Amino acid sequence: MFDELKRKFEEASAAYAAEHSVLRDPDWYVLKLQEEMGELTQAWNKLSGRGRNGGKTPGELRQSLADETADLLGHVLLFAYRNDIDLASSIERKWKFKPDL
């Protein structure tokens, strides 16, 4: 279910890493999760008035929030891909429903 999505994120990430000489060692995957969570938090702080908005409109701030959410999701899926995690089974076990993607 998530396998195709994880594969697509892996392909995009691998291409980016090759183009920009990024070393994606095992630690990189979890460190990127932390980095992206920080960027999502920063976007939320700006949108919610807890941070400087940099002259951006509310629409631009919402777009930034959406983009950072997508980045975080992508890196969760990359982490799962790299660590061979079956997300569907884990969701069923932890959240008590079967994801239907």
C-alpha positions as CSV (number, residue, x, y, z in Angstrom):
1,M,0.0,0.0,0.0
2,F,2.7,2.5,1.0
3,D,5.3,0.7,-1.0
4,E,4.8,2.6,-4.3
5,L,4.7,5.9,-2.5
6,K,7.9,5.1,-0.5
7,R,9.6,4.0,-3.8
8,K,8.7,7.3,-5.5
9,F,10.0,9.4,-2.6
10,E,13.2,7.2,-2.6
11,E,13.7,7.8,-6.4
12,A,13.3,11.6,-6.0
13,S,15.5,11.7,-3.0
14,A,18.2,9.6,-4.5
15,A,18.2,11.8,-7.7
16,Y,18.5,14.9,-5.6
17,A,21.3,13.4,-3.4
18,A,23.2,12.4,-6.5
19,E,22.8,15.8,-8.1
20,H,23.9,17.7,-5.0
21,S,26.5,15.2,-3.6
22,V,24.4,14.5,-0.4
23,L,25.6,11.5,1.6
24,R,22.5,9.6,2.7
25,D,24.0,7.4,5.4
26,P,21.7,5.7,8.0
27,D,21.8,8.8,10.4
28,W,20.8,11.1,7.5
29,Y,17.3,9.7,7.4
30,V,16.5,10.4,11.0
31,L,18.3,13.8,11.1
32,K,16.3,14.9,8.1
33,L,13.1,14.1,10.0
34,Q,14.2,16.4,12.8
35,E,15.2,19.1,10.3
36,E,11.9,19.0,8.5
37,M,10.0,19.0,11.8
38,G,11.8,22.2,12.7
39,E,10.9,23.7,9.3
40,L,7.3,22.7,9.8
41,T,7.3,24.3,13.3
42,Q,8.8,27.5,11.9
43,A,6.1,27.7,9.2
44,W,3.4,27.1,11.9
45,N,4.9,29.8,14.1
46,K,4.9,32.3,11.3
47,L,1.3,31.4,10.3
48,S,0.0,31.5,13.9
49,G,1.7,34.9,14.7
50,R,4.4,33.4,16.9
51,G,7.2,34.3,14.5
52,R,8.1,36.9,11.9
53,N,6.2,36.4,8.7
54,G,8.9,37.8,6.5
55,G,6.4,40.0,4.7
56,K,4.5,36.9,3.4
57,T,0.8,37.0,2.9
58,P,-1.5,34.6,4.8
59,G,-1.9,32.6,1.6
60,E,1.9,32.3,1.2
61,L,2.3,31.3,4.8
62,R,-0.4,28.6,4.4
63,Q,1.4,27.3,1.3
64,S,4.7,27.2,3.2
65,L,2.9,25.1,5.9
66,A,1.5,22.7,3.3
67,D,5.0,22.4,1.7
68,E,6.7,21.7,4.9
69,T,4.0,19.1,5.8
70,A,4.7,17.4,2.5
71,D,8.4,17.4,3.2
72,L,7.9,15.9,6.6
73,L,5.7,13.2,5.2
74,G,8.2,12.5,2.4
75,H,11.0,12.0,5.0
76,V,8.8,9.8,7.2
77,L,8.3,7.6,4.1
78,L,12.0,7.7,3.2
79,F,12.8,6.6,6.8
80,A,10.4,3.8,6.5
81,Y,11.8,2.8,3.1
82,R,15.4,2.8,4.4
83,N,14.5,0.8,7.5
84,D,12.2,-1.6,5.8
85,I,9.2,-0.6,8.0
86,D,5.8,-1.9,7.0
87,L,3.7,1.2,7.7
88,A,0.3,-0.4,6.9
89,S,0.9,-3.2,9.5
90,S,2.1,-0.7,12.0
91,I,-0.9,1.6,11.5
92,E,-3.2,-1.4,11.9
93,R,-1.5,-2.4,15.1
94,K,-1.1,1.1,16.7
95,W,-4.1,3.0,15.3
96,K,-6.5,0.1,15.1
97,F,-7.7,0.6,11.5
98,K,-6.6,-0.6,8.1
99,P,-5.2,2.3,5.9
100,D,-7.0,2.3,2.6
101,L,-4.7,4.2,0.2
